[in-house]
Amino acid sequence: MSFFNISKLGRSKSKKNQQKPLFVAQPFISATLVNGSLKKIVELPKYVDQNEWLAVNTFDFFNYINQFYGVIADFCTTKDCPIMSAGPNYEYTWTDNQKKNVKFAAPKYVDFVMTRIQNLLNDESVFPTKSAPGCEFPKDFINILRSIYKQLFRILAHIYWSHYDKILHLSCEGHLNTLFAHFICFAREFDLLDKKELAPMSDLIAELEYQMK
């Protein structure tokens, strides 16, 4: 399975008369741990190498999202989540080496994604940790990051759409909204997410942007 060939985004035919999900309802949509703009938090600090900044934040986002998925993992089963999706209008498939779109249950999809990203983070040729000749970021580093962020976004979207009741039960909605807002703000700052990928979460993104002006 090729990680960088993944992903076709499937959409249903109509969104008419669909009830809005709980995560865009009050008071949950307003729950955050931060007041004000996140712009200063994501901007490249002075004298810091951009690739280093991207790498450090990517490592952190991976760990935070992995932890959140771990919270609901017992409920994300092949029975309850037979398709990797973000609501009724968006489902995600892998494109295999024969360019065939393959549907996987959400837990298997997430396992593939997180394992692959972990391997990339541990790969010194992709995420170098030493300052020495030859230990440099690859020329296609930004494209690798875009693939990583696309997959991390899909996991967050799946958590919101399929397991938000578990998040509410644990009173973690403020933490999740803050992580999501930070992730989106950072990805936009460095052009790491295609706008069309954001569609399943567009209502939440718009509201969080309004709140955090």
Sine and cosine of phi, psi and omega as CSV:
sin_phi,cos_phi,sin_psi,cos_psi,sin_omega,cos_omega
0.00,0.00,0.76,-0.65,-0.03,-1.00
-0.99,-0.13,0.88,-0.48,-0.04,-1.00
-0.89,0.46,-0.65,0.76,-0.10,-0.99
-0.99,0.11,-0.01,1.00,0.11,-0.99
-0.99,-0.14,-0.06,1.00,-0.16,-0.99
-0.90,0.44,0.32,-0.95,0.42,-0.91
1.00,0.04,0.97,-0.22,0.25,-0.97
-0.93,-0.38,0.67,-0.74,-0.02,-1.00
-0.98,-0.18,0.89,-0.46,0.00,-1.00
-0.99,-0.13,0.56,-0.83,-0.01,-1.00
-0.73,-0.69,0.59,-0.81,0.08,-1.00
-0.98,0.18,0.11,-0.99,-0.16,-0.99
-0.98,0.21,-0.47,0.88,-0.14,-0.99
-0.52,-0.85,0.56,-0.83,0.08,-1.00
-0.93,-0.37,0.09,1.00,-0.10,-1.00
-0.89,0.45,0.64,-0.77,0.11,-0.99
0.89,0.46,0.36,0.93,0.05,-1.00
-1.00,0.03,0.69,-0.73,0.03,-1.00
-0.96,0.29,0.65,-0.76,0.00,-1.00
-0.93,0.37,0.57,-0.82,0.00,-1.00
-0.93,0.35,0.35,-0.94,-0.08,-1.00
-0.88,0.48,-0.53,0.85,-0.09,-1.00
-0.95,0.32,-0.17,0.99,0.11,-0.99
-0.96,-0.28,0.23,0.97,0.05,-1.00
-0.99,-0.16,0.46,-0.89,0.11,-0.99
-0.98,0.21,0.55,-0.84,0.06,1.00
-1.00,-0.01,0.04,1.00,-0.16,-0.99
-0.91,0.41,-0.61,0.80,-0.05,-1.00
-0.92,0.39,-0.37,0.93,-0.01,-1.00
-1.00,-0.04,-0.03,1.00,-0.06,-1.00
-0.98,0.18,0.93,-0.38,0.08,-1.00
-0.58,-0.81,0.26,-0.97,0.03,-1.00
-0.98,-0.18,-0.03,1.00,-0.09,-1.00
-0.79,-0.61,0.69,-0.72,0.12,-0.99
-0.96,-0.27,0.71,-0.70,0.03,-1.00
1.00,-0.07,-0.07,-1.00,-0.11,-0.99
-0.96,0.29,0.55,-0.83,0.09,-1.00
-0.99,-0.12,0.07,1.00,-0.10,-1.00
-0.82,0.58,-0.73,0.68,-0.04,-1.00
-0.91,0.41,-0.48,0.88,-0.03,-1.00
-0.94,0.33,-0.55,0.83,-0.10,-1.00
-1.00,-0.08,-0.30,0.95,-0.02,-1.00
-0.88,0.47,0.55,-0.84,0.03,-1.00
-0.90,0.43,0.87,-0.50,0.01,-1.00
-0.91,0.41,0.48,-0.88,0.02,-1.00
-0.88,0.48,0.68,-0.74,0.04,-1.00
0.95,0.30,0.13,0.99,0.03,-1.00
-0.98,-0.19,0.73,-0.68,0.05,-1.00
-0.90,0.44,0.71,-0.70,-0.08,-1.00
-0.89,0.46,-0.68,0.74,0.00,-1.00
-0.89,0.45,-0.61,0.79,0.05,-1.00
-0.90,0.44,-0.68,0.74,0.01,-1.00
-0.90,0.44,-0.68,0.73,0.04,-1.00
-0.89,0.45,-0.67,0.74,-0.04,-1.00
-0.91,0.41,-0.73,0.69,-0.03,-1.00
-0.88,0.47,-0.71,0.71,-0.01,-1.00
-0.94,0.35,-0.58,0.82,0.05,-1.00
-0.90,0.44,-0.68,0.74,0.05,-1.00
-0.86,0.52,-0.71,0.71,-0.01,-1.00
-0.91,0.42,-0.72,0.70,0.00,-1.00
-0.88,0.48,-0.66,0.75,0.03,-1.00
-0.85,0.53,-0.74,0.68,-0.03,-1.00
-0.91,0.41,-0.68,0.74,0.00,-1.00
-0.90,0.43,-0.70,0.71,-0.01,-1.00
-0.93,0.37,-0.60,0.80,0.07,-1.00
-0.88,0.48,-0.65,0.76,0.02,-1.00
-0.91,0.41,-0.68,0.74,0.02,-1.00
-0.91,0.42,-0.66,0.75,0.03,-1.00
-0.90,0.43,-0.60,0.80,0.03,-1.00
-0.86,0.51,-0.52,0.85,0.00,-1.00
-0.90,0.43,-0.59,0.81,-0.07,-1.00
-0.95,-0.32,0.07,1.00,-0.12,-0.99
-0.84,0.54,-0.60,0.80,-0.01,-1.00
-0.90,0.43,-0.34,0.94,-0.02,-1.00
-0.98,-0.17,-0.18,0.98,0.03,-1.00
-1.00,-0.08,1.00,0.04,-0.10,-1.00
-0.91,-0.42,0.25,-0.97,0.04,-1.00
-0.90,0.44,-0.44,0.90,0.03,-1.00
-0.97,0.25,-0.73,0.68,-0.05,-1.00
-0.99,0.15,-0.47,0.88,-0.03,-1.00
-0.77,-0.64,0.93,0.37,-0.06,-1.00
-0.94,0.35,-0.24,0.97,0.04,-1.00
-0.74,-0.67,0.63,-0.77,0.10,-1.00
-0.97,0.24,0.93,-0.36,-0.12,-0.99
-0.63,-0.78,0.20,-0.98,0.14,-0.99
-0.73,-0.68,0.98,0.20,-0.07,-1.00
1.00,0.09,-0.07,-1.00,-0.09,-1.00
-0.97,0.26,-0.24,0.97,-0.12,-0.99
-0.97,-0.26,-0.11,0.99,-0.07,-1.00
-0.69,-0.73,0.84,-0.55,0.12,-0.99
-0.74,-0.67,0.46,-0.89,-0.12,-0.99
-0.89,-0.46,0.68,-0.73,0.05,-1.00
-0.80,-0.60,0.36,-0.93,0.13,-0.99
-1.00,-0.02,0.52,-0.86,0.18,-0.98
-0.96,-0.30,0.90,-0.44,-0.08,-1.00
-0.99,0.16,-0.08,-1.00,-0.07,-1.00
-0.92,0.39,-0.29,0.96,0.08,-1.00
-1.00,-0.10,0.22,0.98,0.01,-1.00
0.88,0.47,0.50,0.87,0.08,-1.00
-0.99,-0.15,0.68,-0.74,0.05,-1.00
-0.99,0.16,0.82,-0.58,-0.07,-1.00
-0.87,-0.49,0.78,-0.62,0.05,-1.00
-1.00,0.01,0.73,-0.68,0.08,-1.00
-0.83,-0.56,0.47,-0.88,0.16,-0.99
-0.89,0.46,0.49,-0.87,-0.08,-1.00
-0.80,0.60,-0.73,0.68,-0.04,-1.00
-0.88,0.47,-0.57,0.82,0.03,-1.00
-0.95,0.32,-0.67,0.74,0.05,-1.00
-0.85,0.52,-0.76,0.65,-0.01,-1.00
-0.89,0.46,-0.65,0.76,0.01,-1.00
-0.88,0.48,-0.70,0.71,0.05,-1.00
-0.86,0.52,-0.74,0.67,-0.05,-1.00
-0.89,0.46,-0.78,0.63,-0.08,-1.00
-0.93,0.37,-0.57,0.82,0.05,-1.00
-0.91,0.42,-0.69,0.72,-0.01,-1.00
-0.91,0.42,-0.69,0.72,0.01,-1.00
-0.90,0.43,-0.67,0.74,0.04,-1.00
-0.86,0.52,-0.67,0.75,0.03,-1.00
-0.90,0.44,-0.62,0.78,0.05,-1.00
-0.91,0.42,-0.69,0.73,0.00,-1.00
-0.89,0.45,-0.49,0.87,0.00,-1.00
-1.00,0.06,-0.12,0.99,-0.06,-1.00
-1.00,0.05,0.92,-0.40,-0.05,-1.00
-0.91,0.42,-0.37,0.93,0.02,-1.00
-0.98,0.19,-0.23,0.97,0.02,-1.00
-0.95,-0.32,-0.72,0.69,0.03,-1.00
-0.85,-0.52,0.98,0.21,-0.03,-1.00
-0.91,0.41,0.62,-0.78,0.00,-1.00
-0.91,-0.41,-0.01,1.00,-0.04,-1.00
-0.90,-0.44,0.59,-0.80,0.07,-1.00
-0.99,-0.10,1.00,0.00,-0.04,-1.00
-0.46,-0.89,0.40,-0.92,0.04,-1.00
-0.81,0.58,0.74,-0.67,-0.01,-1.00
1.00,-0.01,-0.26,0.97,0.01,-1.00
-0.99,-0.10,0.97,0.22,-0.06,-1.00
-0.82,-0.58,0.35,-0.94,0.06,-1.00
-0.94,0.33,0.58,-0.81,-0.01,-1.00
-0.91,0.41,0.40,-0.92,-0.03,-1.00
-0.90,0.44,-0.49,0.87,0.00,-1.00
-0.99,-0.12,0.43,0.90,-0.07,-1.00
-0.83,0.56,-0.68,0.74,-0.06,-1.00
-0.91,0.42,-0.58,0.82,0.04,-1.00
-0.94,0.34,-0.59,0.80,0.09,-1.00
-0.89,0.46,-0.69,0.72,0.01,-1.00
-0.89,0.45,-0.64,0.77,0.00,-1.00
-0.88,0.48,-0.62,0.78,0.05,-1.00
-0.92,0.40,-0.65,0.76,0.03,-1.00
-0.89,0.45,-0.73,0.68,-0.06,-1.00
-0.92,0.39,-0.57,0.82,0.06,-1.00
-0.87,0.50,-0.69,0.72,-0.03,-1.00
-0.95,0.31,-0.63,0.78,0.05,-1.00
-0.90,0.44,-0.63,0.78,0.05,-1.00
-0.87,0.50,-0.68,0.74,-0.03,-1.00
-0.90,0.44,-0.59,0.81,0.05,-1.00
-0.92,0.39,-0.69,0.72,0.06,-1.00
-0.87,0.50,-0.70,0.71,0.00,-1.00
-0.88,0.47,-0.63,0.78,0.03,-1.00
-0.91,0.42,-0.66,0.75,0.04,-1.00
-0.86,0.51,-0.73,0.68,-0.01,-1.00
-0.88,0.47,-0.74,0.67,-0.12,-0.99
-0.98,0.22,-0.56,0.83,-0.14,-0.99
-0.95,-0.30,-0.32,0.95,-0.13,-0.99
-0.70,-0.71,0.37,0.93,-0.07,-1.00
-0.91,0.41,-0.48,0.88,0.03,-1.00
-0.88,0.47,-0.56,0.83,0.03,-1.00
-0.94,0.33,-0.60,0.80,0.05,-1.00
-0.89,0.46,-0.69,0.72,0.02,-1.00
-0.91,0.42,-0.64,0.77,0.00,-1.00
-0.86,0.51,-0.54,0.84,-0.01,-1.00
-1.00,-0.06,0.05,1.00,-0.03,-1.00
0.83,0.55,0.67,0.74,-0.04,-1.00
-0.96,-0.28,0.15,0.99,-0.10,-0.99
-0.88,0.47,-0.60,0.80,0.03,-1.00
-0.91,0.41,-0.64,0.76,0.03,-1.00
-0.91,0.41,-0.69,0.72,-0.02,-1.00
-0.92,0.40,-0.69,0.73,0.03,-1.00
-0.88,0.47,-0.64,0.77,-0.01,-1.00
-0.92,0.38,-0.69,0.72,0.06,-1.00
-0.88,0.48,-0.71,0.70,-0.02,-1.00
-0.89,0.46,-0.71,0.71,0.00,-1.00
-0.88,0.47,-0.68,0.73,0.03,-1.00
-0.89,0.46,-0.72,0.70,-0.01,-1.00
-0.87,0.50,-0.74,0.67,-0.02,-1.00
-0.91,0.41,-0.68,0.73,0.00,-1.00
-0.88,0.47,-0.68,0.73,0.01,-1.00
-0.92,0.40,-0.71,0.70,-0.02,-1.00
-0.88,0.47,-0.61,0.79,0.02,-1.00
-0.95,0.31,-0.60,0.80,0.00,-1.00
-0.85,0.52,-0.58,0.81,-0.07,-1.00
-0.90,-0.43,0.30,0.95,0.09,-1.00
0.82,0.58,0.82,0.57,-0.07,-1.00
-0.97,-0.26,-0.08,1.00,0.00,-1.00
-0.74,-0.68,0.74,-0.68,0.10,-1.00
-0.94,0.33,0.68,-0.74,-0.05,-1.00
-0.84,0.55,-0.60,0.80,-0.05,-1.00
-0.92,0.39,-0.43,0.90,0.03,-1.00
-0.92,0.40,-0.44,0.90,-0.10,-0.99
-0.98,0.19,-0.17,0.99,-0.13,-0.99
-0.79,0.62,-0.68,0.73,-0.03,-1.00
-0.89,0.46,-0.36,0.93,-0.06,-1.00
-0.89,-0.46,0.32,0.95,-0.14,-0.99
-0.88,0.48,-0.62,0.79,-0.01,-1.00
-0.91,0.42,-0.69,0.72,0.01,-1.00
-0.92,0.39,-0.67,0.74,0.00,-1.00
-0.87,0.49,-0.71,0.70,-0.01,-1.00
-0.88,0.48,-0.67,0.74,-0.02,-1.00
-0.93,0.36,-0.68,0.73,0.00,-1.00
-0.91,0.42,-0.60,0.80,0.05,-1.00
-0.90,0.44,-0.64,0.77,0.02,-1.00
-0.91,0.42,-0.67,0.74,-0.03,-1.00
-0.93,0.37,-0.53,0.85,-0.15,-0.99
-0.97,-0.26,0.46,0.89,0.06,-1.00
-0.91,0.42,0.00,0.00,0.00,0.00
